[in-house]
Amino acid sequence: MDLATVLLLHKSSFFIGALCFLYVRWQSPSSHGLGILAVAFTLQAVASTFAGLGEKHALQLSVWALSSFSLGTLGYAVFWIGMRRLSGNNNRRSLDWFALAIPAGLIVTALLTGFHLDSIWRASIFQGSSILFLGASAVTLMLDDRHEKLSARYALAAAIAVAVILSVFVVAGLMAPDTAPLHPRDAFFLLILCHFAIALFSLVFVKERVEAMLTTLLDTDALTQIRNRRWFFLTLPAAPLAGDAFIIIDIDHFKRVNDTFGHAAGDIVLASAAREMALNLRHGEIFARLGGEEFGLYLPAASNLDPQDVAERLRNAVQSLKVKVGETFIPVTISAGTAVACAGLPLHELMSRADTALYGAKSRGRNRIEAYRADAPSVLASDPRQNTRPAQTTKAGQAA
């Protein structure tokens, strides 16, 4: 395949990628980075066009060489900026634009020294800039996975990493053609396939992110911003194992809060209590709002967590809350019932036992934890390690 054909395919790959980025950006305006990536690919396409015109001797060497080199190096710098936006879904990294100082410095150096007129030097320095910015893009994608683990992220990083390796092969082929593992023209052709792969995986990455966001919205309670009933029951095992525990939690006198202070105040109390409990959870604790003022907490046996200790931790955390609505402080307490599964116990029965324990906690004064005893299912008993007396409340607390 001659160089003119390779350059035509090279240009086409960038133009197609730019159009795809613009289309998806139009369809999903919240997808940061796609517009910048479209600009980067367009710069590369125009740079390749100038190189093609130079190959056909349609332009003077000094014109097409400088134009192709300048637009190409700028394109790779802009690509890195776009990938930073895309990777972190953040459009507030204004300092990233200082990366344009690198291609600007190379362009000034080319004007002063004329190295761009030598094809070996021009191509080697151009590929060197691509290695720098493509490598930085791949690193950015991998570092951001701590905040957002999407499988397409790794595929996109891999495609960019392959492009870096091929760029190294191009430089090696130019500098040492006799010992290079791959002819520069062949490596350049494979880079075209990488451009398509980068565009493809970028779009897949955006699609996967949107789907993840929709799933999160579907599984999140709108008021409290914790997981909801749907997510909770989808996460639970089909049948509990021996030692699994279920805790059902209820905000004490919540109806009285709504009636006394209004539903807006009730929403604040509900969200505050949910947030405080969520902050006091540990790894392996499955927690969600089941509805109204009721919350569920599931502890797998493998977590080695004592349900009484966990429930008491949450009770203490909520009791220490200072919920202020206007000029009024509303005391908040919770009651909870715990139940531990034995072998063969159905999930609904485990939840029923915890609910029975919760009823016992409420009937004994609230602001307490009750455990359902598996060896005496008809009897409710407090955990002897816990205070069996309800915590003291103020008159305001009783009114709430």
VENQUIZI-V590482 format. One line per field, one symbol per residue. ss: DSSP state (2 for helix, 1 for strand, 0 for the rest). phi: phi as a letter, one per 40 degrees, with the letter a starting at -180 (. if undefined). Layout:
ss=???
phi=???
This chain:
ss=0022222222222222222222222220000002222222222222222222222000002222222222222222222222222222000002222222222222222222202220222222222222222222222222222200002222222222222222222222222000000002222222222222222222222222222222222201000000102222222000000000111111100222222220222222222222222220000011111110011111102220002222222222222000111001110001111111000000222222222222222220000011110000000110000000000000222220
phi=.ccccccccccccccccccccccccccbcccchcccccccccdcccccccccccccgcbcdcccccccccccccccccdcccccccccfbbbcccdccccccccccccccccbgcccccccccccccccccccccccccdcccccccacbccdccccccccccccccccccccccbccbccacdccccccccccccccccccccccccccccccccccbbccccgbcbcdcdccccccaccdhcbbbbbbccfcccccccbhcccccccccccccccccbcbdgccbaccifbbbbbbbcdccfbccccccccccccccccbcbbgbbcbcbbbbabbabcbdgccccccccccccccdccccchgfabbbccccaccbcacccccccccccbccccccc
